[in-house]
Amino acid sequence: MVDVLRGLEPQLVFDYFEEISKIPRGSGNEKAISDYLVDFAKKHNLEVIQDKALNVIIKSLAHRDMKMLQL
């Protein structure tokens, strides 16, 4: 997949896209992607909530004059 994504901008977004694409996440198999998102948030010092159903909410402080942004 690297060749397909090479040169696309912003590169960082496509790097994350490639990582996520490698994680199995079909119906009934959501734990790995849910845990990946929680780990991502924690590594980036973002507020994160993961519920029993494996839903994930990541909150980031807005940049400059923007309001709270939910990712």
N, C-alpha and C positions, 0 to 999 in steps of 0.2 A: 504494500500500500504506500510505502514511502515514495516511490516514483510518481504515483498519482498525485500526491499532496505536495511534492516538491515545487517550490516557487510561489505557492499560494500565500497570501497575506491576510491577516497577520499570522505569521508563522507559528507563534506560540499557541494560538487557538487550534491550529491544525495538528500541532504536536499532542495537545490534550485529546483531540478527536481521535487520533491514532491510538493512544493509550486506551481510551474508552472502548474503541471498536474491538479490542482484543479480549474484552471481558464478556463472558457468556452472560446474557441477561434476558433470556426468554421468559415467558409467563411461568410462574412458579419457581423461577431461578433468579430472584432479584437481590439476594443477599450480597453477592460479590460486588455488584455495581453500587448498591446502597453503602456498603462498607468503604468502597473506594472513595465515594463522595464525602463521607464523614472524615476519612483520613486526609483527603485533600484540604478540606476546610480547616482541620486542626493544624496541618502543616503550614497553612497560610494565615493562622491566627484569626480565623473567621468564626463567628458564632454559628453553631450547628445544632440542629435538633433531628433526631432519628426516632420515629415512633415504632411501636410493636409491629406494624404492618410494613416496616422498612421504608416508609416515606421519609424523605430528607428535605429539610429547609435549611438553606445556608444564607446567613445575613452578613452583609458587608457595609461598613460605614461608607457613605457616599463621598465622592470627591468634591471638594470645595463647596459650592452652594446647592448641591443636589440633596434631595431627601434620602432617607434610608432606601437602599436598593436591595431587593431580594433576587438572588441569583438562581 
